[in-house]
Amino acid sequence: MAQGNRADYRVVPLPDRIDGIKDGDFKLTSDCVIDYPLGNRDMERNAAMLSDYIEELTDIHLSTRPVNSANNNKGCITLSLDSRVKSDEGYRITVTSRAVEIAGKTPAGVFYGIQTLRKSIPVGKTDQVLLPAAQVASTPRFGYRGMHLDCVRHFFGVETVKRYLDIMTLHGMNRLHWHLTDDQGWRIEIKKYPRLAEVGGWRNGTTLGHNSPVNDGIRYGGYYTQEEIKEIVRYAADRYITIIPEIDMPGHMVAALTAYPELGCTGGPYEVWSLWGVTDDILCAGNDQTLQFVNDVLDEVMQLFPGTYIHIGGDESPRVRWQECPRCQQRIMDLGLKTSGQQSAEALLQGWFTTQVQQYLNTHGRRVIGWDELLGCDVDATATIMSWRGSEPGAQGAMQGHDVIMTPVDPLYFDYYQTSKTWNEPTAFGGCNTLKKVYDFDPVAPDLPADKRHHILGAQANVWTEYITCEPQIQYQILPRMAALAEVQWLEPVDKNYQDFKARLPRLVEIYKHYGWTYRAKSLIQDDEDKTD
């Protein structure tokens, strides 16, 4: 058997343990069968996916069958649930010459074991793969292992979102933060407010480059119907990925104001924005109709997305309109809000607005995530903070008792360049977040007290699409940086080694190639300068 047909368990992310067993290799051929527990639909789906993965990579087809108990007959791959696996998403793979067992405490853990086996198999048509006898086990460091996708600035269809989920699956990630509304478009159908998508989903043109004075004048837009969203949510759930929708408020709402101008402080007229950046027009916090609108929208959002979290943004909300709006000033007076220290009365009004939304979601069993600007608005500690303006706000939030997701611009904005030598790179936002810079990131600040570290739930990379116009460009921006992030999310810092990671990465890239995904090949052969020109 050629060495090239042997599996290698040193995949990305690297398992916690790979212990050799004194036994012969397991021969993976079309005679093998995948067993799963009888009556367990999740495990039945896991088995079918494992069969598909193996056939996609090797052309070896394996049948699946339900069994009443663990089956150790020769030639079987058994998927099993085992309470001895210490975490819900942890897994254990045991390979002997007779059989393979992939065990987890939950079906999700089994699924992550499946991904490790999938990545260990060499890519290429064959009739046999040798799996060395070993026990492989791993537990993710963080429970929140996320990626973000902005489908507002540029719109991407259902199949593109599904492929994005497929890429996340390969890298062992479990949360998609889906940015669905902003000044440049409203991308989700809301049946009670149809103009949100029909009017707010389209802009009359798009600025060229970095807010140049040239506008292409081409009508642009699109939105997801509720049926399409349900389809994507199901697709994600089948891969143990929870989708967190973002409905940004009170700022980044010009698309909504264009459809329903009475929700703004000035009453308009408004126009869906064709520029990038931040506009002064935001929701009117002094208008009772605004809160009813928000609640109505969230009612439909909650019906579509069953996860615990709803992201409500809260970032980049200029309050100049509130300073001039009689209704907002009356609200400030009625609430008795007064400027205190560095917090203006208008900042406290945003805190009040956020708390109203937070309480409404809490009554429906949901929780709020917001960007780190919320820390300046006196919000309740039950709000989870997404730290984007560096790592310091996240540490601050954890000290205040907030749960925190680390997603700092430096180094986890994947819409940034991957090199300082940008002349042969597709247009990006700016900055430079190299593969190594991503790999070296630690979401937990070393000086964060031990009793606060549990508040750091995990890490996420963001992909804003002002300058990303097509699916291959999305893939180019995230691959292979997503592989580096996967090791940040799964491995303890003491177990990370960048040179070892670079040595393991080409095996993963073979899978990228197999699926036809676009990736930055130069990142495999050189370490780029960590600076901008």
Secondary structure by P-SEA (a helix, b strand, c coil): ccccccccccccccccbbbbccbbbbbbcccbbbbcccccaaaaaaaaaaaaaaaacccbbbbbbcccccccccccbbbbbbccccccccbbbbbcccbbbbbcccaaaaaaaaaaaaaacccccccbbbbcbbbbbccccccccbbbbbcccccccaaaaaaaaaaaaaaccccccccccccccccccccccccccccccccccccccccccccccccccccccaaaaaaaaaaaaaacbbbbbbbccccccaaaaaaccccccccccccccccccccccccccccaaaaaaaaaaaaaaaaacccccccccccccccccccccaaaaaaaaaacccccccccaaaaaaaaaaaaaaaaaaaacbbbbbccccccccccccccccccccaaaaaaaaaabbbbbbbcccccccccccccccccccccccccccaaaaaacccccccccccccccccbbbbbbbccccccaaaaaaaccaaaaaaaaaaccccccccaaaaaaaaaaaaaaaaaacccccccccccccccccc
